[in-house]
Amino acid sequence: MFVLYETPGGYALFKLTDEKKLLSSSLEDLMALENNNASTEYFQLKAFDKFKDTDEALTSAASLVQGKLCKPLKKFLKKNIPKGESLAIAETKLASAIQEKLGLQCVVDSQVQQLFRLIRNDADVLLDDYVDNQKSMILGLAHSLSRYKLKFSTEKVDTMIIQSIGLLDDLDKEINTYSMRLREWYGWHFPELGKIVSDNTIYARIVYRMGIRTNAKNTQLGDIVGDQEEKELKEAAEVSMGTELSDEDVSNIRELCEQVITLAEYRSTLYEYLKNRMAAIAPNLTAMVGELVGARLISHAGSLMNLAKYPASTVQILGAEKALFRALKTKSATPKYGLIFHASLVGQAAPKYKGKISRALASKTALSIRADALNEGELDNSLGLENRAKIEARLRQLESRQSFAISGRGRTSGGDFKVYQPPRTPASGYQTVTDTVIMTSSKPTDPILEEIPSKEGTEDGINENAQVDKEENEMDPQSSHKKKEKKKRKRDSVDNEKHKEKKKKHKEHKKE
């Protein structure tokens, strides 16, 4: 078995003198050999390929870090390793590349790692004749490799996007602050101008060129505003009731106008730079949500690769973390969107559909981000445009409320969804045919009023009344309670009348 060992000075190829003993030894035995510095007895230097200069060493080291087989190493292995021999490799990716391109049997396991520890421990003794001053070579190669990684870092472009969008937001704040100060300051002199001109940059250009309002009549403003606005401005300047300004005041106001104009021009230049960067680095993401929203998503995640690791649900609420944790704490509804709310597709949707569109947009945006971050070939925005067309179709479907084929059994066409309403039938008159009549005994309809006078206060009268109530309860049990109360009131009224008659007869008898 041969062992490939990489050094800052070149490639070293060792041959195991006692292969069976080393490979059959346990890790404790190999660690004991490391402590005794006995690796020189088991390793024999077969060949050494020295690097010509620092550039070659850097190129070889970069290839090894990426797990690629460079041409000098390929020639070195072909030349010095006979067919049928196995090769011990420290890196798994490099071992697979060598096995694929050269057909050599590569070994990568814990025993091999311990062999490399033995070689590394006695590298000064094993390579004493070939490499001088290894420490300085290691330090120099480490510095060169660090510069190489920094120069060709894929995250460096992400850093430019993050810094650009941050500066763009800062410029917007500064321009708004300066513009509001300019409007308030110059508004004391010409208050009508703020109502005529709404754009801050145009307002600053007019004030910078015109100065005081009395110069408006002789100032050409056609290249800044339209003819109608220019006419209104000049008419308002003639009748304005603002305060007067001195020459020093006008000078300071013009300096402020110059600052606003300069910042606005730099802001437009920076936006073009950011637009080009986003089109080159993340074209699919740009096609889905636009340059500004895409740059803010990358800035919030830290890099494009970090953003590609997020699921669609995280992309949907990215930027609304405070609202999310507040909702989880209070057990209320969680937010439906974060930074993605500012995308044009979400803005086009009706308020009741914004949540659905943001969820669909986040899922397709996550796919576009991964295509931009993980694609090794040439980048284009075909996937982003395709996904955007799907979201636009979904938006139209929600607005029209038309069903479409979602699966093989889905409906291909249909109208609006309607709520079911039962059919209404016209109200008919009262049907006397449906009434039922319960046959009773042939007694008078009101036996109480006729029988109580003849059987007043007797036991037979009470029993007969009870029997009548019982028969009525059996006839109509539902209304028995009401009828009982009615009969009781009638009996009470009859008793009261009889009691009054008794009293009257008693008084007449006493008089007699």
Helices and strands as residue ranges (DSSP letters): E 2-7, E 10-16, H 19-24, H 27-36, G 39-41, E 43-50, H 54-66, H 71-80, E 86-88, H 92-102, E 105-107, H 110-121, H 123-126, H 134-151, H 155-187, H 192-196, H 200-210, G 213-215, H 227-239, H 247-281, H 283-289, H 291-301, H 304-308, H 312-317, H 321-330, G 339-342, H 344-348, G 351-353, H 354-374, H 382-400, G 432-434, H 447-451, H 459-475, H 480-511
